């Protein structure tokens, strides 16, 4: 099992399961649009006894505005 640790953007601090540890980017649905995170650095904890493989992904862009809606 591998996990993606997200940095920046609306999902900052979230951890997601990563079915394909070799992915370079994640496109995640968010509201009516999508947000894009890109991998930065090599995977960590790749040994058999040091926990799940972990990759860090950083916020790149959103397809829609991600601020507060007019309803707030």
N, C-alpha and C positions, 0 to 999 in steps of 0.2 A: 504494500500500500504506500502511496505517496500523498503528500499534502501540498497545497499552494498557500503560502502566507501572503496576504494582500496588503499593500502599503499605499497610502494616499487615496484620494477620491472618496466616494460615498461608502465604500466597503472597507475602509482602512481598519486594520486589525483583525479582519475576518480570516478564518482558515477554511479552505474548501478541499474536499477530496480531489485528487488529481489522478484520473484513471490512466493517463498517458504521461509519465514523468518527463518525456523528451519534448513536450510542447514548449514553444517559445513565446506564445501569447494565449491569453484567455479572452473570449468575448462572452460577457455575462449579461443576461437580460436584466434591465433595471427600469421600472416604471413602464412607460410606453416605448422606450428605446433600449439601447444597449450601452455598456461601458467596456472599455478595452484596457487590459492590463498586459504588460510585457515582462517577460522573465529578465532578471538581472543577476548574473553570477551563476556559479555551478551549483548543482544540488548538494545538500548537506545531509549527513547521517545516512550514508549509502551502504554502511556495513550491515551484516545480518543481525547484530545484537545491539545496535545503538538507536533503536526506535524507527519510526517511519521516515522514509526519504522526504526531505523538505526542500521546496524551491520557493524563492522569493520573487514576487511579481509586483511591479510598480504601475500605478495608474497612468494612462496615456491620454485617453480622450473619452468623451461621451457623445452619443449620436443625438441626444436631446439635452435641453437645459436640465440640470440636476439640482437647481436651487429650490427654494420654497415655491409652492404653487400659489395661484391667486386665491385659492380657497382658504389659505392659512390666515 
